[in-house]
């Protein structure tokens, strides 16, 4: 019994020992994006070869909205908490070309964006420059 109490005592947790000694302790990420720049958030694509930049447009009446823009093409995603389904509308030159609703798979970029949004980790696009 004494041996088990000693092994559970101070110094048995390596992370706690590093914290007490002043050594760096690994911080856990509280968000899914890998970078934030100029009001946009970068999410790693499934192929892990590129970063997709996203603008978070905010929450209105319980609906969260974000968009990905490439030239004059825009993919606008939205969902309502708990975000079981994600609606994506595609626009080219300002005109909607199609829309699709998909189940939130928990691993897509959309899933990561809305997890961050609902956790309060994203600021609305344009909010950063307005705050200056």
C-alpha positions in Angstrom: 0.0 0.0 0.0 2.7 2.5 0.9 4.4 1.8 -2.4 1.2 2.6 -4.4 0.7 5.8 -2.4 4.3 6.9 -3.1 3.9 6.3 -6.8 0.8 8.5 -6.9 2.4 11.3 -5.0 4.1 14.5 -6.2 6.6 14.0 -8.9 4.8 11.0 -10.4 3.1 13.2 -13.1 5.8 14.3 -15.7 3.7 17.2 -16.9 3.1 18.5 -13.3 6.8 18.0 -12.6 7.8 20.1 -15.7 5.3 22.8 -14.7 6.7 23.0 -11.1 10.2 23.0 -12.4 9.5 25.9 -14.8 10.2 23.7 -17.9 7.8 24.4 -20.8 4.6 22.4 -20.8 2.9 21.7 -24.1 -0.2 23.8 -24.6 -3.3 22.2 -26.1 -5.0 24.0 -29.0 -8.4 25.2 -28.3 -9.3 25.7 -32.0 -9.1 23.8 -35.2 -7.6 26.5 -37.6 -3.9 26.4 -38.2 -3.5 30.1 -38.9 -5.3 33.4 -38.7 -4.4 36.3 -41.0 -6.2 39.5 -42.0 -9.5 38.4 -40.5 -9.4 35.0 -42.3 -8.8 31.6 -40.7 -6.7 28.9 -42.4 -7.9 25.3 -42.2 -5.9 22.3 -43.4 -7.4 20.5 -46.3 -8.1 16.8 -46.1 -5.0 16.1 -48.4 -2.9 18.0 -45.8 -1.2 19.7 -48.7 -2.9 23.0 -48.6 -4.5 25.5 -46.3 -8.0 26.8 -47.2 -8.7 30.3 -46.1 -12.1 31.0 -44.6 -14.1 34.1 -43.6 -16.4 33.7 -40.6 -19.4 35.8 -41.3 -21.0 35.4 -37.8 -24.1 34.1 -36.2 -27.5 35.5 -36.7 -30.7 34.0 -35.1 -28.8 30.8 -34.3 -27.4 30.3 -37.8 -23.6 30.3 -38.2 -22.2 31.3 -41.6 -18.7 31.1 -43.2 -17.4 31.5 -46.7 -14.5 30.4 -48.9 -13.7 32.6 -51.8 -11.7 31.9 -54.9 -11.8 34.6 -57.5 -15.4 35.3 -58.3 -16.5 31.9 -57.0 -17.8 31.7 -53.4 -18.8 28.7 -51.3 -21.0 29.9 -48.4 -21.6 27.4 -45.6 -24.2 27.7 -42.9 -25.6 25.6 -40.1 -27.8 25.9 -37.0 -26.5 24.5 -33.7 -25.8 21.7 -33.0 -24.8 21.7 -36.6 -25.9 18.2 -37.6 -26.2 19.3 -41.2 -24.3 21.9 -43.2 -25.9 23.8 -46.1 -23.4 24.9 -48.8 -24.5 27.4 -51.4 -22.2 28.1 -54.4 -22.1 31.4 -56.2 -20.2 32.5 -59.3 -20.2 36.2 -60.2 -22.7 36.8 -57.4 -25.3 34.4 -58.7 -26.1 31.2 -56.9 -25.3 28.2 -59.1 -26.3 25.3 -56.8 -26.9 24.4 -53.2 -26.4 21.1 -51.2 -27.1 20.0 -47.7 -24.7 17.4 -46.2 -24.5 15.7 -42.9 -21.8 17.0 -40.6 -19.2 14.3 -40.7 -17.1 15.7 -37.8 -13.9 15.8 -39.9 -14.5 18.1 -42.8 -13.3 21.7 -43.0 -17.0 22.8 -42.5 -17.2 20.7 -39.3 -14.0 22.3 -38.0 -15.2 25.8 -38.8 -18.5 25.4 -37.1 -17.0 23.7 -34.1 -14.7 26.7 -33.7 -17.6 29.1 -34.3 -19.8 27.5 -31.7 -16.9 27.4 -29.2 -16.4 31.2 -29.6 -13.0 30.8 -31.2 -13.7 32.9 -34.4 -14.2 36.6 -34.8 -16.6 37.9 -37.5 -14.8 38.9 -40.7 -14.2 42.6 -40.7 -14.5 42.8 -36.9 -10.7 42.9 -36.5 -10.2 46.0 -38.7 -13.2 47.8 -37.2 -11.6 47.3 -33.7 -8.4 49.2 -34.6 
